[in-house]
Every structure is written in C-alpha cells, then in structure tokens.
Amino acid sequence: MKDVTLHNGVKMPVIALGLWKNLIPTSVHKSVKAAIDAGYTHFDSAQIYKNERFLKTGLKKAGVNREDVFITTKIYNSNQPDGKFQPSLEKSLKNLGTDYVELLLLHFPVTETRARAWELMEEAYEEGKAKAIGVSNYTIRHLEELLAACKVKPMVNQVELHVFLQQPELVEYCQKNDIVVEAYSPIAHGKGLDNLVLKEIAEKHGKSPAQIMIRWCIEIGTVPLPKSTHADRIQQNIDVFDFKLDKDDMAKIAELEEGLRTCWDPSDVE
Ligand SMILES: NC(=O)c1ccc[n+]([C@@H]2O[C@H](COP(=O)([O-])OP(=O)(O)OC[C@H]3O[C@@H](n4cnc5c(N)ncnc54)[C@H](OP(=O)(O)O)[C@@H]3O)[C@@H](O)[C@H]2O)c1
C-alpha cells in the first residue's frame, strides 16, 4: 500500500477501510479480514461508530501485527470537554487493545469546546497516545482559528469529499498548510453510482463507477476512506492503482459538482 507522509513524518496509507455503520461484530470481523486479505492496512473508526472493540478482534482474528496497521479513532462531540476527553480516550485505547493510535481526530468543530479540546489533543500527542493528531469536518474558518492558536498543527482534516462535493478551496488551503485531507464518504455514501458520466468513464478504463470516484480522490491528493461490508467491494475499492484519470476525465468530473452533502454540514458552525 502506498503512503502519504504527514508533516511530523508519520506515514499514512493512502486508502483506509471506513467503518461507520458497520455495527455487528461478525460483520466487522469479516470486513477487516477481507480488507487485510486485499492489502488494506489502514482502518478508520470512531468512538461514535461503537465498533472499536470489534475492530480489535477483527485484526486479531486476521492474524495481523499491531505495528503493521494504521488505526484512526475520533473523539466524539460530547467527549470534548475537559474531564470527559481523557477517560473517553482511555476507553477507546482499551477497546482497541492498544496503548496508542496512529491517528486521533476531533470528530467535529463543536463551538463551545473545540479550543480546549485541541489542547487536550496536543497533550495526548505529547504523551504518545497518538502518533498523529488532526480534525474532522473543519472548514477553512475553523482551521484558521486553530492554526492561529495551536502549539501542534493538525496533520489531517477529514471531511466529506467526493465527485458531487469537491471542495477545491478547502483542499487547496489544507495542502498549502501541510494538512493532509482525508475524503470521507468518497462514494457519496453509495449515491450516484448510476451517474451516466461516471459510468462512461468507468467503461473507458474497465473499472466501476465506485473505483472512478475513489481514484478521483487520489488524483487530487486526498486519502479516501471507502466503507463496505462486502468482500468483493472491499477488494474492488483498493484496486485503483493500475490506471489514471486523464485531463478529459477530470474535466468531465469537475462538472459533476452539486454541493451534495450526505453527512454533517459544518459551514454554519460558528
Ligand atoms: N469524520 C466524519 O464525520 C465521517 C462522516 C462520514 C463518514 N466517515 C468515514 O468515511 C467512511 C466512508 O463513508 P460512508 O460510509 O459514508 O460512505 P462511502 O464509503 O462513500 O459509501 C459506502 C456505501 O457505498 C456502498 N459501496 C461501497 N463500495 C461499493 C462498491 N464498490 N460498489 C457499490 N457500492 C459500494 C456501501 O455498501 P456496502 O457496505 O453494502 O457494500 C455503502 O452503502 C465511513 O465509514 C467513515 O469511516 C467519517
């Protein structure tokens, strides 16, 4: 698996298996095994997904060494306050069966608590509980505020990003500031797979529309986190390194922008 290097030198694999809405233990175990067999080493979990424990067991059942995988979890909104943050992180580490995660994210820019929560993220980083720290669902405005105040710059911003929500200004801002963008819902949560433009480009490359959407995230320098519970799709979603989208494909995809949000919209969060 190819890597991208974060600004502190940590290497992050360029595709992760997304784990949102994968809630049944056996389903998580099977997805993780299928992912490991397909060559994934990067797993995107979160406190609110309620599957950190199942990820731990899935990795154990798949026989993988801890040092060979990259695990992300996220501090949920209600756990951002002082006094809640630390025990919630300890619980996540216990659930995951590890002393540290490779990447710890603040799940959302909660107005009242995000400034102090970032200081707690920095403490967790300094204590070695996270090899890298970052944010999620941050707009440029939230990042400007954070960059003006932080001791440790976020290494990652995980945001909704796909061909129907391209966010070029946010991607450019992050890249200029050495913040790697992770593309969540890279298949637009399964929407638009019957889009005619995507189908045409897919046919041209002998790929599926989902693979075109995932490859587009890579072409623009972001790290996609496709989720699936099906072994064949998990395999398909990582099989995107033997072709490239050309100028014509990229121009056609640029036209697909429609501001489609399938998850949170942080634009109006003060
Ligand atoms: N930070 C945040 O706030 C945040 C928010 C949302 C998501 N995320 C992260 O991003 C990950 C991915 O986002 P997502 O789960 O919203 O959506 P997604 O990966 O864009 O799409 C997942 C949907 O597409 C289907 N699918 C997957 N591969 C396919 C393929 N090759 N062909 C056809 N259909 C396919 C899946 O169905 P099956 O499972 O049935 O195969 C599922 O219904 C999450 O799991 C999570 O890790 C983060």
The ligand as a MOL file (V3000), in Angstrom:
LIG
                    3D

  0  0  0     0  0            999 V3000
M  V30 BEGIN CTAB
M  V30 COUNTS 48 52 0 0 0
M  V30 BEGIN ATOM
M  V30 1 N -15.4800 12.1510 10.0800 0
M  V30 2 C -16.7610 12.0680 9.7980 0
M  V30 3 O -17.5710 12.8730 10.2670 0
M  V30 4 C -17.2380 10.9800 8.8880 0
M  V30 5 C -18.5520 11.0250 8.3720 0
M  V30 6 C -18.9410 10.0190 7.4830 0
M  V30 7 C -18.0560 9.0080 7.1210 0
M  V30 8 N -16.8000 8.9780 7.6690 0 CHG=1
M  V30 9 C -15.8360 7.8840 7.3280 0
M  V30 10 O -15.8290 7.6600 5.9270 0
M  V30 11 C -16.1850 6.2970 5.6710 0
M  V30 12 C -16.8980 6.1530 4.3370 0
M  V30 13 O -18.0340 6.9620 4.2720 0
M  V30 14 P -19.5070 6.3680 4.1430 0
M  V30 15 O -19.5820 5.1310 4.9340 0
M  V30 16 O -20.4400 7.4740 4.4360 0 CHG=-1
M  V30 17 O -19.7400 6.1160 2.6060 0
M  V30 18 P -18.9710 5.6220 1.2870 0
M  V30 19 O -17.7410 4.8750 1.5660 0
M  V30 20 O -18.9290 6.8120 0.4050 0
M  V30 21 O -20.0940 4.6370 0.7030 0
M  V30 22 C -20.4640 3.4910 1.3890 0
M  V30 23 C -21.6800 2.9090 0.7030 0
M  V30 24 O -21.3390 2.5240 -0.6260 0
M  V30 25 C -21.5030 1.1020 -0.7740 0
M  V30 26 N -20.3370 0.6360 -1.5340 0
M  V30 27 C -19.0600 0.5480 -1.1060 0
M  V30 28 N -18.2460 0.1240 -2.0880 0
M  V30 29 C -19.0280 -0.0770 -3.1750 0
M  V30 30 C -18.7660 -0.5140 -4.4880 0
M  V30 31 N -17.5290 -0.8420 -4.8830 0
M  V30 32 N -19.8090 -0.5960 -5.3520 0
M  V30 33 C -21.0540 -0.2660 -4.9590 0
M  V30 34 N -21.3710 0.1740 -3.7330 0
M  V30 35 C -20.3640 0.2600 -2.8320 0
M  V30 36 C -21.5590 0.5300 0.6280 0
M  V30 37 O -22.4020 -0.6010 0.6820 0
M  V30 38 P -21.9770 -1.9840 1.3800 0
M  V30 39 O -21.3810 -1.6790 2.7210 0
M  V30 40 O -23.2810 -2.7120 1.4670 0
M  V30 41 O -21.0030 -2.6310 0.4380 0
M  V30 42 C -22.1980 1.6860 1.4070 0
M  V30 43 O -23.6100 1.6770 1.2490 0
M  V30 44 C -17.0320 5.9270 6.8870 0
M  V30 45 O -17.2170 4.5260 7.0130 0
M  V30 46 C -16.2350 6.5590 7.9880 0
M  V30 47 O -15.0960 5.7580 8.2800 0
M  V30 48 C -16.3690 9.9540 8.5110 0
M  V30 END ATOM
M  V30 BEGIN BOND
M  V30 1 1 1 2
M  V30 2 2 2 3
M  V30 3 1 2 4
M  V30 4 1 4 5
M  V30 5 2 4 48
M  V30 6 2 5 6
M  V30 7 1 6 7
M  V30 8 2 7 8
M  V30 9 1 8 9
M  V30 10 1 8 48
M  V30 11 1 9 10
M  V30 12 1 9 46
M  V30 13 1 10 11
M  V30 14 1 11 12
M  V30 15 1 11 44
M  V30 16 1 12 13
M  V30 17 1 13 14
M  V30 18 2 14 15
M  V30 19 1 14 16
M  V30 20 1 14 17
M  V30 21 1 17 18
M  V30 22 2 18 19
M  V30 23 1 18 20
M  V30 24 1 18 21
M  V30 25 1 21 22
M  V30 26 1 22 23
M  V30 27 1 23 24
M  V30 28 1 23 42
M  V30 29 1 24 25
M  V30 30 1 25 26
M  V30 31 1 25 36
M  V30 32 1 26 27
M  V30 33 1 26 35
M  V30 34 2 27 28
M  V30 35 1 28 29
M  V30 36 1 29 30
M  V30 37 2 29 35
M  V30 38 1 30 31
M  V30 39 2 30 32
M  V30 40 1 32 33
M  V30 41 2 33 34
M  V30 42 1 34 35
M  V30 43 1 36 37
M  V30 44 1 36 42
M  V30 45 1 37 38
M  V30 46 2 38 39
M  V30 47 1 38 40
M  V30 48 1 38 41
M  V30 49 1 42 43
M  V30 50 1 44 45
M  V30 51 1 44 46
M  V30 52 1 46 47
M  V30 END BOND
M  V30 END CTAB
M  END
